[in-house]
Amino acid sequence: MTSWLHRYGYPTQHRVLLCVVLAANIIGGSSLSGESVCSSPPVSSCSECLRRGPQCAWCFEEGFLDGAEVGERCNLVGNLARRGCGLEFIEHPEVMVEVNATTSSTQVSPGEITLTLRPGAEASVIVAVQQLEKYPVDLYYLVDVSASMQENLDQLKTVGVALSHRMREHSSDLRLGFGSFVDKPVSPYINVHPSKINNPCSDYEVKCRPAHGFHHVLSMTANMSEFTRIIKRQRISGNMDTPEGGLDAMLQATVCQGEVGWRGEAKRLLLLMTDQPSHLALDSRLAGIVTPHDGLCHLENNIYMESTTMDHPSLGLLAEKLLENHVYSLFAVEQLQYQWYEELVRLLPGSNLLFQAPKLIDLVVDAYKRLLSVVQVSVSVEDRAFSRFLVSVSPLCPEGSVSHDNRSCSNVQPNQTVYFNITIGLHSCPDDDDDQDDVVQVFVRPVGYNESSIIKVHSRCRCHCGPDWRCHDDTTHQSTCGEVTPDTDRNNQDLNNQDMHTQTPDLDPEHTPTHPHTHGPEWSRQCRAEGSGVDCNGRGVCVCGKCVCERNSLGTVYGEYCQMDDYSCPYQHGLLCGGRGMCVSGDCVCEEGWTGESCRCPVSTATCLSDNGLLCSGRGRCVCGRCVCDNHQYSGAFCERCPTCHSSCQSHWRCIDCHLSHGLSQREAGECNHTCVPLVGYVNDVTVLLGQVWRQCVYKKDNCYYRFHTALVSGNTLLHFNTQPECVSSRRYVGTFLSVCVLTFLPGLVMLAVLVLLLHRRSLPQGGATDQPYNPTGKDLSHIPKTNEKTVSYRRDRPPGPDRPMEMHITVPKMPLGEPWQ
């Protein structure tokens, strides 16, 4: 049995084409480098090395790093090769993909794929699913015949013929089937009173059929009249509780393919009609039924016989069986139960929810069209290996369709193809050593299709190590003197030690065989290099005449006499071999593209190419990525500079004068060949020649300056004349001098005149008077007004007469200040 793993993508285009295997990748990132993952902590066997990750390899060459710890055989492929391990002795299983071209199908391809994965690796394949123009359709009506469904049964009597006419435009061949259900015929689900068992409706004086878990009534048929006749003969039944046994009946209608008559080439639709929720798994405990459902068909004489002995199926089991048997499920329910079934449909792949309505035919046709326009696949792994694999699926939808949550493609049209990128990764190896190279099947099932793809995954967890299967690790390594060396597997060591010290009862202790000592003069001589008085050069211990080298914080010591290591090499920038190589026997073995004593020099000469494409401008050689000029006169990053190589400007004056005397004519330039270099050119503007190669010079003649540039290119001297001279005459000097004088003094005179006028204007009095009156007091009278006017009134308190008072007014008119009174 397999586990329903995930729903990925809704399939409408169903032809699977495995085209590509993406590179193997590491599952689960690591902050360590690849080399550190392989060697830290040290491993003791080839199989353990392979489990470190897909980048790790094992060297099984005999004598490799002789004397070093066995864990040094585990490293990156490149590092093992640089240390001297032949490529034919490196165990490094690669990810492999094989497509079985012999299996073909019209909707899903390829039918069979074989993957070989090692721990930590993953591979991606492309599966294509194509939708056909029209499919034959098998529609099975599964109806709740409890008493409340009488009205729905009456509606079905006219469905057969009408539905067949509507489906002609969407299907090439329609067949219908029918089955009924109520609930498990045990207490407390039904009334078990003898009078109620055969007729649950006896209280209402109505003849009802007995309650039943599932009754298959009519197999798939194209005879619509027969379908209508069967529907008319159906009678209702009854039960006690509200939920019904719909899921129990759905599973039997799904898995009993022969009895129901499902066709292999047809689209299979299972329509469940009910007005109540359904029982779920474990509900049967109320009736004392605790046996889980086995997912098999149990029909006898079209009656479900295990209804009273097996529990209701779980949603996971029902979903798995729907996928295995390529069945779409439709639920036609009452509005009051819509929310309950809405949650249920989300857990069942390829399901759809409908309202029970008078226009049931329209709802079925629309649901069928929606199901076909959505392409989805389900991927499942065998239960025994479920936890060891990582699976992911992403759809590649065709033009015009839409991807939903990276799981499906909707609005897919007939004859379009949907591609699914399926990535499978091996997370770990089996715990059982006997199953290290087992084969696990991964099933790729497009939902609702009768075709699928099988991916067989071979787990490469065991080392082969050549034809002899000798990996030279702790599982096979023993010393020649019978003692287990320090790098031997602990289990083997315990076993050998037990054999050494165990005395059999039949032998005298004096005759018990003994083993030679592992240390002593007879062994030390074999562990010393010629001329050396120290065992293993003082960097190891002698065991049975063979050096077992030490391991320190700097690196690995190895060799027959521990005379070599992997850290006594030149450093650059604090890194061994510049971080671009590996130290082997005191010399750096550089990575590809690098060379030199400390791997500091690139092999490529691209850094020495000048702008003209020549190596060091044709005047030097590239050494360690830099130009070394052949002639000391040359310098620069590309030997492009030579200050002393250019002739002086004065040496070209005769050539310039010759060309000027001939009017800078190209036709007469040949007359100057005896005084000029042959490569001479005329330009209108020498500024376009500015650069590191060209040298600027000036030649003066008749108060005119002629600019020219000279350069040495590929050993030839080049001269470029500027045909536009810069000439200056004596009249021009006078005019320039006068212009400067005028522009300098004239603004000063103008400013001085303006300043004098302003001062003179300020000294004049206001009103234009020129004579000021003498002020003998010397006081400033500017704040005293010039004129004044005042009126004074006098009144006497005692009037002259009884009738009116006496008043007197004196007016002082305006007068200029300083004018005497008159």
C-alpha positions in Angstrom: 0.0 0.0 0.0 1.2 3.5 -0.7 0.8 6.7 1.1 -1.1 9.6 -0.5 1.6 12.2 -0.2 0.6 15.4 -1.9 -1.7 16.9 -4.5 0.4 18.9 -7.0 -1.2 20.5 -9.9 -4.6 20.0 -11.5 -4.1 18.0 -14.7 -5.9 18.7 -18.0 -3.1 18.1 -20.5 -2.0 14.6 -19.8 0.9 13.4 -21.7 4.0 13.1 -19.5 7.3 13.5 -21.1 10.4 13.1 -18.9 12.9 15.2 -20.7 15.4 16.6 -18.3 17.4 15.6 -15.3 18.6 18.6 -13.4 21.9 18.4 -11.7 22.1 16.6 -8.4 21.9 19.0 -5.5 22.5 18.9 -1.8 19.3 18.6 0.3 19.6 20.8 3.4 22.3 23.5 3.3 25.4 23.5 5.3 27.5 26.3 6.5 30.7 24.2 6.1 32.6 23.9 2.8 32.3 20.7 0.8 35.7 19.5 1.9 34.9 20.1 5.6 31.6 18.2 5.2 33.5 15.1 3.9 36.3 15.1 6.4 35.0 16.6 9.6 34.4 14.7 11.8 36.5 11.8 10.3 34.7 8.9 8.8 35.6 5.2 9.2 34.0 3.6 6.1 33.2 4.2 2.5 29.4 4.0 3.1 29.7 6.6 5.8 31.6 8.8 3.4 28.8 8.6 0.8 26.2 9.5 3.4 28.0 12.8 4.0 26.7 14.3 0.8 26.7 14.0 -3.0 30.0 15.9 -3.2 32.0 13.4 -1.1 34.0 10.6 -2.7 36.1 7.7 -1.4 39.5 6.5 -2.7 39.9 2.7 -2.5 43.3 2.6 -4.1 45.7 0.4 -2.1 48.6 2.4 -0.6 46.8 5.8 -0.9 48.2 8.1 1.8 49.8 5.1 3.4 50.1 5.5 7.1 47.4 8.2 7.4 44.0 7.7 9.1 41.5 5.8 7.0 39.2 8.9 7.1 41.6 10.7 4.8 40.3 8.6 2.0 37.0 10.6 2.1 37.2 13.9 0.3 36.1 15.8 -2.8 36.9 14.2 -6.1 39.3 16.9 -7.1 41.2 16.8 -3.9 41.6 13.0 -4.0 42.9 13.2 -7.6 45.4 15.9 -6.6 46.6 13.8 -3.7 47.5 11.1 -6.2 44.4 8.8 -6.2 43.6 7.5 -9.7 40.2 8.4 -11.0 39.5 4.7 -11.6 39.9 4.1 -7.8 37.4 6.9 -6.7 34.0 5.7 -5.6 31.7 8.6 -6.4 28.2 7.4 -7.6 26.5 9.8 -9.9 22.8 10.5 -10.2 21.4 8.6 -13.1 18.1 8.8 -14.9 16.8 6.2 -17.4 13.5 6.4 -19.3 11.8 3.2 -20.5 11.0 4.0 -24.1 9.1 0.8 -24.5 6.2 1.9 -22.4 3.9 4.4 -24.1 0.5 6.0 -23.5 -1.7 8.5 -25.1 -2.1 10.8 -22.1 0.7 10.3 -19.6 4.3 9.7 -20.7 6.8 8.3 -20.0 5.2 5.4 -18.3 8.3 4.3 -16.4 11.4 6.1 -15.2 14.4 4.8 -13.2 16.4 7.1 -10.9 19.7 6.2 -9.1 20.2 8.5 -6.1 22.8 8.6 -3.4 22.1 10.2 0.1 21.7 13.9 -0.1 21.2 14.1 -3.8 18.1 14.9 -5.8 17.0 14.8 -9.5 14.3 16.5 -11.4 12.3 15.1 -14.3 9.6 16.5 -16.5 6.3 14.7 -16.9 3.8 15.8 -19.5 0.0 15.2 -19.4 -2.2 15.8 -22.5 -5.9 16.1 -22.6 -7.8 14.5 -25.4 -10.6 16.1 -27.5 -13.4 13.8 -26.2 -13.5 11.0 -23.7 -16.0 8.2 -23.1 -17.7 8.9 -19.7 -18.9 6.5 -17.0 -21.3 8.2 -14.6 -22.3 6.3 -11.5 -25.2 7.6 -9.4 -24.8 6.8 -5.7 -28.0 7.9 -4.0 -29.1 8.2 -0.4 -32.4 6.4 -0.2 -33.4 7.4 3.3 -37.0 8.7 3.6 -36.0 12.4 3.3 -34.7 11.7 -0.3 -38.0 10.7 -1.9 -38.3 13.9 -3.9 -34.7 13.6 -5.3 -35.5 10.0 -6.4 -38.4 11.2 -8.3 -36.3 13.8 -10.2 -33.8 11.1 -11.3 -36.6 9.3 -13.2 -36.2 11.8 -16.1 -32.4 12.3 -15.8 -31.1 9.4 -18.0 -32.3 10.4 -21.4 -31.9 14.1 -21.0 -28.4 13.7 -19.7 -27.4 11.5 -22.5 -28.5 14.2 -25.0 -26.6 16.9 -23.2 -23.4 15.0 -22.9 -23.1 14.1 -26.6 -21.3 17.4 -27.3 -18.7 16.6 -24.6 -18.4 12.9 -24.7 -18.1 10.3 -27.4 -19.8 7.6 -25.3 -21.9 8.0 -22.1 -22.8 5.2 -19.8 -24.7 5.3 -16.5 -24.8 3.2 -13.4 -26.8 3.3 -10.1 -26.3 2.3 -6.5 -28.0 3.1 -3.2 -27.0 3.4 0.5 -28.5 4.3 3.8 -26.3 3.4 6.8 -24.8 0.5 8.7 -27.7 -1.9 9.5 -26.7 -2.1 13.2 -27.8 -0.3 16.4 -27.7 2.6 17.1 -27.8 3.6 13.5 -31.1 1.8 12.8 -34.0 0.5 14.9 -33.3 -3.1 15.5 -36.8 -4.0 16.7 -37.9 -7.1 14.6 -40.8 -5.2 13.1 -38.5 -2.4 12.0 -35.7 -4.3 10.4 -37.5 -5.4 7.3 -39.7 -2.3 7.1 -38.3 0.8 8.8 -41.4 2.8 7.8 -44.0 0.5 9.4 -45.2 3.3 11.8 -46.3 5.3 8.8 -48.0 2.4 7.0 -45.6 2.7 4.2 -43.7 -0.2 2.7 -39.9 0.6 2.8 -36.9 -1.4 1.9 -34.5 -2.5 4.7 -31.6 -0.3 5.6 -28.3 -1.2 3.9 -24.7 0.0 3.8 -24.4 -0.2 0.0 -26.4 -1.9 -2.7 -25.1 -1.9 -6.3 -28.2 -1.9 -8.4 -27.2 -1.2 -12.0 -23.9 -1.7 -13.7 -22.7 0.8 -16.4 -25.0 0.7 -19.4 -25.7 2.8 -22.4 -29.4 1.9 -22.4 -31.1 5.0 -21.0 -34.5 3.2 -20.9 -33.1 0.6 -18.6 -31.6 3.3 -16.4 -35.0 5.0 -16.1 -36.8 1.7 -15.4 -34.4 0.9 -12.5 -34.8 4.4 -11.0 -38.6 4.0 -11.0 -38.4 0.8 -9.1 -36.4 2.2 -6.2 -38.0 2.6 -2.8 -36.9 4.6 0.2 -35.6 3.3 3.5 -35.0 4.7 6.9 -32.5 5.0 9.8 -32.2 6.4 13.3 -29.4 9.0 13.3 -28.8 12.0 11.1 -25.4 11.2 9.4 -25.5 8.6 6.6 -23.0 6.0 5.4 -22.1 7.8 2.2 -18.3 7.4 2.4 -18.6 3.7 3.1 -20.6 3.3 -0.1 -18.3 5.5 -2.1 -15.3 3.3 -1.4 -17.1 0.2 -2.5 -18.4 1.8 -5.7 -14.8 2.9 -6.4 -12.8 -0.3 -5.8 -15.4 -2.8 -7.1 -14.5 -2.0 -10.7 -15.7 -5.3 -12.2 -19.1 -5.2 -10.5 -19.7 -1.6 -11.3 -18.4 -1.9 -14.8 -15.9 1.0 -14.9 -14.2 1.1 -18.3 -10.4 1.6 -18.5 -10.5 4.2 -21.2 -13.4 6.2 -19.8 -13.5 9.2 -17.6 -15.1 8.0 -14.3 -17.5 10.2 -12.4 -19.0 9.1 -9.1 -22.0 11.3 -8.1 -23.1 11.1 -4.5 -26.6 12.5 -3.7 -27.6 13.1 -0.1 -29.2 15.6 2.2 -27.2 14.8 5.4 -23.6 14.7 6.4 -21.7 11.4 6.4 -20.2 9.2 9.0 -16.4 9.4 9.3 -13.8 6.9 10.5 -14.1 5.8 14.2 -17.8 6.6 14.3 -18.5 2.9 14.2 -17.2 2.5 17.7 -20.7 3.4 18.8 -21.8 0.1 17.4 -18.8 -1.8 18.7 -17.1 -2.0 15.3 -13.4 -1.3 15.7 -11.8 -3.1 12.7 -10.3 -0.5 10.3 -11.4 -0.7 6.7 -9.0 -2.6 4.5 -9.8 -0.7 1.3 -11.0 -3.8 -0.6 -14.2 -4.8 -2.4 -16.6 -6.8 -0.4 -19.7 -7.2 -2.6 -21.6 -10.4 -2.7 -24.7 -10.5 -4.8 -24.2 -6.8 -5.2 -24.6 -6.2 -1.4 -21.8 -4.8 0.8 -21.2 -7.7 3.2 -18.7 -6.1 5.7 -20.8 -3.2 6.6 -21.5 -4.6 10.1 -17.8 -5.6 10.7 -15.6 -2.9 9.3 -15.4 0.7 10.3 -16.1 3.6 8.0 -13.1 4.4 5.7 -10.8 7.3 6.6 -10.6 10.3 4.3 -7.0 9.4 3.5 -7.9 5.9 2.5 -10.9 7.1 0.4 -8.6 9.7 -1.3 -6.0 7.1 -2.1 -8.6 4.7 -3.7 -10.1 7.5 -5.7 -6.7 8.3 -7.1 -5.7 4.6 -7.7 -8.9 4.0 -9.6 -9.0 7.3 -11.5 -12.4 8.4 -10.2 -13.7 11.9 -10.1 -16.1 12.5 -7.2 -19.1 14.8 -7.3 -21.3 15.7 -4.3 -24.9 16.9 -4.8 -26.1 18.1 -1.4 -28.8 20.3 0.1 -27.9 23.9 1.0 -28.0 23.2 4.7 -25.1 20.7 4.3 -23.1 22.6 1.8 -20.5 24.0 4.3 -19.9 20.5 5.8 -19.2 19.0 2.4 -17.2 22.0 1.3 -14.6 21.2 4.0 -14.7 17.5 2.9 -14.1 18.2 -0.8 -10.8 20.0 0.0 -9.4 16.8 1.3 -10.4 14.6 -1.7 -8.5 15.1 -5.0 -10.5 15.6 -8.1 -13.7 16.4 -6.2 -16.5 18.9 -6.9 -19.5 20.2 -4.9 -23.0 20.8 -6.4 -26.3 22.0 -5.1 -29.2 19.7 -5.4 -31.5 21.6 -7.7 -34.1 21.0 -10.4 -31.5 21.6 -13.1 -29.3 18.7 -11.9 -28.3 17.9 -15.5 -26.8 21.3 -16.1 -24.9 21.1 -12.8 -23.4 17.7 -13.8 -22.4 18.9 -17.3 -20.8 22.1 -15.9 -19.0 20.1 -13.2 -17.6 17.7 -15.8 -16.3 20.5 -17.9 -14.6 22.1 -14.9 -13.0 18.9 -13.9 -11.5 18.4 -17.4 -10.2 21.9 -17.6 -8.1 21.5 -14.4 -4.9 19.4 -14.5 -3.5 18.0 -11.2 -1.2 15.2 -10.3 -0.7 13.3 -7.1 2.6 11.9 -6.1 2.9 9.1 -3.6 5.8 7.1 -2.1 5.7 3.6 -0.7 5.0 3.6 3.0 8.2 1.9 4.0 10.3 4.6 2.5 8.0 7.6 3.0 10.3 9.3 5.6 13.5 9.0 3.5 12.4 10.9 0.5 11.6 14.5 -0.3 9.2 15.2 -3.2 8.1 18.4 -4.8 6.1 19.2 -7.9 5.6 22.4 -9.9 3.4 22.7 -13.0 4.4 24.4 -16.2 1.0 25.6 -17.6 0.4 26.1 -21.3 -0.6 29.4 -22.8 -4.0 30.6 -21.8 -4.2 28.5 -18.6 -3.6 29.7 -15.0 -1.4 28.1 -12.3 -3.0 28.0 -8.8 -0.7 27.9 -5.8 2.0 26.2 -7.9 -0.1 23.0 -7.7 -2.4 22.9 -10.7 -3.3 24.4 -14.1 -6.8 25.5 -14.8 -8.6 26.5 -18.0 -6.7 24.0 -20.0 -8.1 23.3 -23.4 -8.3 20.0 -25.3 -5.1 18.8 -27.0 -3.0 21.1 -24.8 -0.1 19.7 -22.7 0.7 20.4 -19.1 4.3 19.7 -17.9 5.1 18.9 -14.3 8.6 19.3 -12.9 8.9 16.6 -10.3 11.9 16.7 -8.0 12.8 13.7 -5.9 15.5 13.7 -3.3 17.0 10.9 -1.1 17.2 12.2 2.4 18.7 9.2 4.1 19.5 5.5 3.7 17.6 2.5 5.1 18.4 1.5 8.6 18.7 -2.1 7.6 22.0 -3.0 6.1 20.4 -5.6 3.8 18.3 -2.8 2.2 21.1 -0.4 1.4 20.5 -0.7 -2.4 16.8 -1.2 -2.3 14.3 0.1 -5.0 11.4 2.4 -4.0 8.5 3.2 -6.3 7.1 6.7 -6.6 3.7 6.9 -8.3 2.8 10.0 -10.4 -1.0 9.9 -11.0 -2.9 12.6 -12.9 -6.1 13.0 -11.0 -9.1 11.4 -12.8 -7.0 9.7 -15.6 -6.6 6.0 -16.2 -2.9 6.4 -16.9 0.1 7.0 -14.5 3.8 7.2 -14.4 6.0 5.1 -12.1 9.4 6.3 -11.0 11.7 3.6 -9.6 14.3 5.0 -7.3 17.5 3.0 -6.6 19.2 4.1 -3.4 23.0 4.0 -3.8 24.0 3.7 -0.1 26.6 0.9 -0.4 30.1 1.2 -1.9 31.2 -1.3 -4.6 34.9 -0.2 -4.7 35.8 -1.9 -8.0 35.4 -5.6 -9.0 37.0 -6.9 -5.8 34.7 -4.9 -3.5 37.7 -3.9 -1.4 37.3 -0.4 0.0 40.3 -0.5 2.4 38.2 1.0 5.2 37.7 0.0 8.8 35.4 -2.9 7.8 38.1 -4.7 5.9 41.5 -3.4 7.2 43.7 -5.5 9.4 47.5 -5.4 9.9 49.8 -8.2 8.6 50.8 -9.3 12.1 47.3 -10.3 13.2 46.7 -7.3 15.4 44.0 -4.8 14.7 45.5 -1.4 13.8 44.3 1.8 15.5 42.1 2.6 12.6 40.3 -0.7 12.6 36.6 -0.9 13.2 35.8 -1.1 16.9 33.5 -4.1 16.4 36.2 -6.0 14.6 38.7 -5.0 17.3 36.5 -6.3 20.1 36.0 -9.5 18.3 39.7 -10.1 17.6 40.7 -9.2 21.1 38.1 -11.7 22.4 39.6 -14.4 20.1 43.2 -13.6 21.3 42.4 -13.8 25.0 40.0 -16.7 25.0 41.4 -20.0 26.1 39.7 -23.2 25.1 39.2 -25.8 27.9 40.9 -28.5 25.9 44.3 -26.7 25.6 46.9 -26.2 28.2 47.7 -22.5 28.8 51.4 -23.3 28.1 50.4 -24.5 24.6 48.1 -21.6 23.9 49.3 -19.8 20.7 50.6 -16.4 21.3 51.0 -13.5 18.9 54.3 -11.6 18.4 54.7 -8.2 20.1 53.7 -5.2 18.1 56.6 -3.1 19.4 60.3 -4.0 19.6 63.6 -3.9 17.8 62.4 -6.4 15.2 59.6 -4.1 14.2 61.3 -0.7 14.7 63.8 -1.4 11.9 60.9 -1.6 9.5 59.5 1.7 10.6 62.7 3.8 10.1 63.9 5.4 6.9 67.4 4.8 5.7 69.8 6.8 7.8 67.1 7.7 10.4 67.3 6.7 14.0 63.7 7.6 14.9 60.7 5.5 14.3 58.3 7.1 11.7 60.4 10.3 11.6 59.0 11.1 15.1 55.6 11.7 13.6 53.9 8.4 14.2 54.0 5.0 16.0 55.3 1.7 14.7 52.7 -1.0 14.9 53.6 -4.5 13.5 56.5 -3.0 11.5 54.2 -0.4 9.9 54.0 3.3 10.6 50.7 4.7 11.8 51.0 8.4 11.4 49.7 11.0 13.7 47.1 13.6 12.9 47.5 17.2 14.2 45.8 20.5 13.9 47.8 21.6 10.9 46.9 18.7 8.7 47.6 15.1 7.8 50.8 13.2 8.1 51.3 10.2 5.8 53.8 8.1 3.9 55.6 4.8 4.6 57.7 6.5 7.3 55.4 9.5 7.9 57.8 11.6 5.9 55.1 13.5 4.1 52.3 15.9 5.1 49.7 18.2 3.5 50.7 21.4 5.2 54.5 22.0 4.5 54.0 24.1 1.4 54.3 27.8 0.6 51.6 30.1 1.9 50.2 33.2 0.2 48.1 35.8 2.0 48.0 33.4 5.0 46.5 30.6 2.9 48.1 27.3 2.1 48.9 27.2 -1.6 47.1 30.5 -1.8 43.8 28.7 -1.2 43.9 27.5 -4.8 45.5 24.1 -4.4 46.5 21.2 -2.2 49.8 20.4 -0.5 51.1 17.0 -1.6 54.5 15.8 -0.5 55.7 19.4 0.2 54.6 20.7 -3.2 51.4 22.6 -4.1 49.2 20.8 -6.6 47.2 23.6 -8.0 43.6 23.7 -9.1 42.8 23.9 -12.7 43.7 27.3 -14.1 46.4 28.1 -11.6 50.1 27.4 -11.4 53.3 28.5 -9.5 55.0 27.5 -6.4 52.1 28.8 -4.2 49.4 28.6 -6.9 49.5 32.3 -7.2 49.8 32.5 -11.0 46.9 32.1 -13.4 47.5 29.9 -16.4 45.5 32.2 -18.7 47.3 35.0 -20.4 44.1 37.1 -20.7 45.4 39.6 -18.2 48.4 40.4 -20.4 46.5 41.2 -23.6 46.8 44.9 -24.6 44.1 46.8 -26.4 45.5 45.9 -29.8 45.1 42.2 -29.0 48.8 41.5 -28.7 50.4 39.8 -25.8 52.2 42.6 -23.9 52.0 44.8 -27.0 54.3 42.5 -28.8 57.3 43.6 -26.6 57.3 41.1 -23.7 56.1 37.9 -22.3 53.4 37.1 -19.8 54.7 35.8 -16.5 52.4 34.9 -13.6 49.6 37.0 -15.1 51.8 40.1 -15.6 53.8 41.5 -18.5 57.6 41.3 -18.3 59.1 43.6 -21.1 61.9 42.2 -23.2 63.6 45.6 -23.4 64.1 47.7 -20.3 63.3 50.8 -22.3 59.6 49.8 -22.3 57.3 50.0 -19.3 53.7 50.0 -18.4 51.2 47.2 -17.6 51.3 46.0 -21.2 54.8 47.3 -22.2 53.1 50.1 -24.1 55.3 53.0 -22.8 58.7 54.0 -24.0 59.7 57.6 -23.2 63.2 57.3 -24.6 62.1 55.4 -27.8 60.4 58.4 -29.4 62.6 60.8 -31.4 62.7 64.4 -30.0 60.4 67.0 -31.5 63.4 69.0 -32.9 64.4 66.0 -35.0 61.2 66.3 -37.0 61.4 70.0 -37.6 63.1 69.6 -40.9 60.4 67.2 -42.0 57.7 69.7 -40.9 59.5 72.5 -42.7 59.7 70.5 -45.9 56.0 69.7 -45.9 55.2 73.3 -45.2 57.3 74.5 -48.1 55.3 72.2 -50.4 52.0 73.7 -49.1 51.0 70.5 -47.2 50.0 68.9 -50.4 49.5 65.1 -50.4 50.7 64.9 -54.0 54.0 66.6 -53.3 54.6 64.9 -49.9 56.8 62.3 -51.6 59.4 65.1 -52.2 60.1 65.1 -48.4 60.9 61.4 -48.1 64.6 62.1 -47.7 64.1 64.3 -44.7 60.9 62.6 -43.2 59.9 59.2 -42.0 57.7 57.6 -44.6 54.6 57.3 -42.5 53.2 60.9 -42.6 49.6 61.9 -42.4 47.6 65.2 -42.4 44.7 65.8 -40.0 42.5 68.8 -39.3 42.4 68.3 -35.5 45.2 66.5 -33.6 43.1 66.4 -30.4 41.5 63.2 -31.6 45.0 61.5 -31.3 45.4 62.3 -27.6 46.4 59.2 -25.6 49.3 57.4 -24.0 50.9 56.4 -27.4 51.0 59.8 -29.1 53.5 62.6 -28.1 52.6 66.2 -28.8 55.0 68.6 -30.4 54.9 72.2 -31.7 56.8 73.8 -34.6 57.1 77.6 -35.1 57.5 79.3 -38.4 56.7 82.9 -39.5 54.8 83.7 -36.3 52.7 80.5 -36.8 52.6 77.5 -34.6 52.1 74.1 -36.3 51.1 71.2 -34.0 52.0 67.6 -34.8 52.0 64.3 -33.0 54.5 61.5 -33.2 54.2 57.9 -32.1 56.1 54.6 -32.3 53.8 51.8 -33.4 55.2 48.3 -34.1 58.6 49.8 -34.6 57.5 52.4 -37.1 57.5 56.2 -36.4 54.2 58.0 -37.3 53.8 61.7 -37.8 50.4 63.5 -38.0 50.3 67.2 -39.0 47.6 69.6 -38.0 46.8 71.5 -41.2 45.3 74.4 -39.2 48.2 76.6 -37.9 47.9 79.1 -35.1 49.3 82.3 -36.4 49.9 85.7 -34.6 51.0 89.1 -36.4 52.5 92.4 -34.9 49.4 94.3 -35.7 47.4 91.8 -33.8 49.7 92.4 -30.8 49.0 96.2 -31.0 45.3 95.7 -31.3 45.3 93.3 -28.4 47.3 95.9 -26.3 44.9 98.7 -27.1 41.9 96.6 -26.4 43.2 95.6 -23.0 44.0 99.3 -22.1 40.6 100.5 -23.2 38.8 97.7 -21.3 40.9 98.3 -18.2 40.9 102.2 -17.9 37.6 103.2 -19.4 35.4 101.5 -16.7 37.5 103.2 -14.0 37.0 106.7 -15.5 33.3 106.1 -15.8 33.0 105.1 -12.2 35.0 108.1 -11.0 32.8 110.6 -12.9 29.7 109.0 -11.4 31.1 109.3 -7.9 31.9 113.0 -8.3 28.4 113.8 -9.5 26.8 112.0 -6.6 29.0 114.0 -4.1 28.2 117.3 -5.7 24.5 116.6 -5.8 24.5 115.8 -2.1 26.2 119.1 -1.2 23.3 121.2 -2.7 20.4 122.4 -0.4 16.8 121.2 -0.8 14.5 123.5 -2.9 17.4 124.7 -5.0 18.4 127.9 -2.7 22.0 128.8 -2.9 22.3 131.3 0.1 21.8 130.2 3.6 20.8 132.9 6.4 23.3 133.5 9.1 22.5 131.8 12.4 24.2 133.8 15.1 23.3 131.4 17.8 25.0 128.5 16.0 22.1 126.2 16.8 20.7 123.7 14.4 17.3 125.0 13.4 16.4 122.3 11.0 13.9 120.8 13.4 12.0 124.2 13.8 9.0 124.7 11.5 9.3 127.6 9.0 5.8 129.1 9.6 3.3 129.2 12.5 -0.4 130.1 13.0 -2.1 130.5 16.4 -5.5 131.7 17.7 -6.0 133.0 21.2 -9.4 133.6 22.9 -10.1 135.7 26.0 -13.4 135.8 28.0 -14.3 137.9 31.0 -16.2 136.4 33.9 -18.2 139.5 34.6 -20.2 140.7 31.5 -20.8 144.4 30.9 -24.4 143.9 30.6 -27.1 141.5 31.8 -27.9 140.2 28.3 -24.6 138.9 26.9 -21.0 138.3 27.9 -18.0 140.0 26.5 -15.5 138.0 24.3 -12.3 138.9 22.4 -10.5 136.8 19.7 -6.9 137.4 18.5 -5.5 135.6 15.5 -1.8 135.4 14.6 -1.4 134.6 10.9 1.4 132.5 9.3 4.7 134.1 8.8 8.1 132.9 7.7 10.5 132.1 10.5 12.8 135.0 11.2 10.7 137.7 9.7 10.2 140.7 12.1 6.8 141.5 13.5 5.0 144.4 11.9 
